[in-house]
C-alpha cells in the first residue's frame, strides 16, 4: 500500500534525470522484503509466528520513521497554500505549473482524455501486475521448489529466487528505459 505514495513522493522530490530510476525503487524494496522473509523462513523453519512478527514490525518502524523524518513535498505544500514552507525548508519550488483547483464535477473531469487515458493505463497496469502470477510464485516458492524436484534445500531455492528477483530489479532500474522499467514493475 505504501508503494504508490512513495512513487508520487519520489516523483515530486527528485531531479528529473533520476526520477525514472528512483520510481522503481519501491518495487525493489518489495523484492528486498520478500528476500528477507525467505531468509528468515530458512532460519526459522518451524516458527512462522516469529517470522510474521518480525515482518509486521519492520513496516511499522519504517512508517513511523518516514512520518517523522521526511519533509512534505513542495507540490503538496503549495497545494495547501503553504508556499512559504517550501522556501523555509530550502526546497526549491517545482518547475512545472501547479494545477489550480477547479469547480468541475468529478464525472465531467473523468470524461476528459487527459483523465481517462492515464486511468485506463494504470488500471491495466494493476490488472496485469495482479494477474501475472508472480505473487503465486512468491507465496509458494518453497512448495514450487519441492514439487519441481530441485535437489537443493527448498528454503535455499526460495532464497535464490528472491536474490535473482532483487538483482534483476536493481539492474533494470539502472539500465533500461521507462517503458521496459514499466514492464519490469509488472514482474512479467
N, C-alpha and C positions, 0 to 999 in steps of 0.2 A: 504494500500500500504506500510505502514511503518513496518508491522509485519515481512516480510521476511528479510529485512536488520537488523531489531532488533534481530531476531533469529540468524543470522550469527554473528553479533557483540557479542551477549551473548556467543555463542559457542566459539568464539575466545578469549574472555577476561576472562572467568570464569574457576574456578578449575573444573577438570574432574568430581569430585564427586557431584558437584552442577549443572552441565550442563543440565542434563535431566530435573530437576525440573525447572530451570530458563528459559529454552527454551519455556516452556508452558506459561510463564507469559505474553507474548504479547496477547495470546488468553484470558487470564484473564483480561488484560487491555481492550480488546474489550468488554468483558462482563460487566466490570465496566462502560464503556462509555454507553452501552445500558441501564444499570440500571439508570445512571444519567439522560439520556434523558427521560426515563419513569417517573422518579421523577419530572423532570421539566414539563413534559406533564401533570402530575397530578395536579401541582400547577398552571400552565399557560394554562389551557384547551383551551381557546379561542384565545390565542396569539401564534400561531405556528411560526410566523416570529421571535419572540424573542427567542423561543426555538432553531430555526435554527441558529440565530446569535450567541447565546451562544455556541452552538455545533460547529460552524465553528471557533470561536475564540480560543477555547481550543487547538485544534491540531496545529494551527498556533503558539501559545505561546509555546507549548511543542516542536515543531520543532526548533524554534529559540533558546530555552534554550539548547536543545540537541546539536545543532551545536556549541554553544558557550562553553559548559562545558565538553562534553565527549571527552576524548583523542582518537586519532586514534588507531585502534587495532594494535598490534605488527606485525601480519601477513601482514596487509596492508602496514605498513611502510617498512617492509622487502621486499615486492614485488616491492615497488617503489625505492628500493636501498637506503633506509634511515635506515639501521640497527642501526646506532649511535643514532638516535632519540629515539629508544626504551630504550637504556641504559640511556640517559639523563633524561627520564621521570621516571626512576626507575621501568620500566616494564620489567619483565624477558622475554627473547626470548622464543618463543614457543618450546616445546619439540619435536613435530613432524617435520619431514623433510618438507621443503618448496619446492613445485614442481617448477622445473626450466622451464622457458618458452621454448616452442617447436616450431619448424618451420613447423609442420604438418598442413595440412588444417583442417578446422573445420569439413568438411564432413568425412574425414578419422578418426578423433578423435571420432565422433559420432558413427562410426561402431564398436568401441571397447566396449566390455561388461561392463567395468567399467564406461563407459559414458552413454550407452543407458539404462542400468538397473535402475540407480537412476532416470534418466529422465522419464522412464516409471512409476516408483513408484510415483514420485512427480506429474506427470500428472494425474495418477489415484487418488491420494490423493486430488488434487484440484477439479477433476471432482466430486468425492463423497461429498466433502465439499460443493460445489455449489449446487448440485442436491439432497442433503439430505432433503431439505425442511425446515431447521432451519431458513433460512432468511425469508421465508414466515411467519413463526410463529413470528419472531422478528418484522417484519414490520407491521403485522396485529394483534398484541397481543390484542389490545383494542377491535377490531371488533370480534375477536375469542371469547373473554370473553363475549361479549354481546350475540353473537349467540349461545354460549354454555349454556346460561341461568343461569349463575352464579349469586347468589343472592347479591354479594357484588358490590361495585362501580367498573366499568370496568377499571379505571385507577389504582386502588389499586390492582386489579388482575394482570395487566401488571407489576406493581412494584414487586409483589410477584414472578412472573415468572422470572424477572430479578435477584432477590435475590437468588432464587433457582439455576439459571444458574451460577451465580458468586460463590456461596458456593460450588457447585459441582465441578467447575473448580479448586478452591483452594484445595479442598480435594483431588482431583485426582492428582494434581501436587505434593503433598507431599507423597501420599500413594501408588501409583501404578507404575508398570514397564513401560519401554519405549514404548512397543507395545500398552499397554492399554491407555497410555497418547496420543499416536498417534490417537487412536480411539476417545478419548475424544475431541481432537482438531478438528476432523471431525464433532463433535456435532451430532453423530448418536444416 
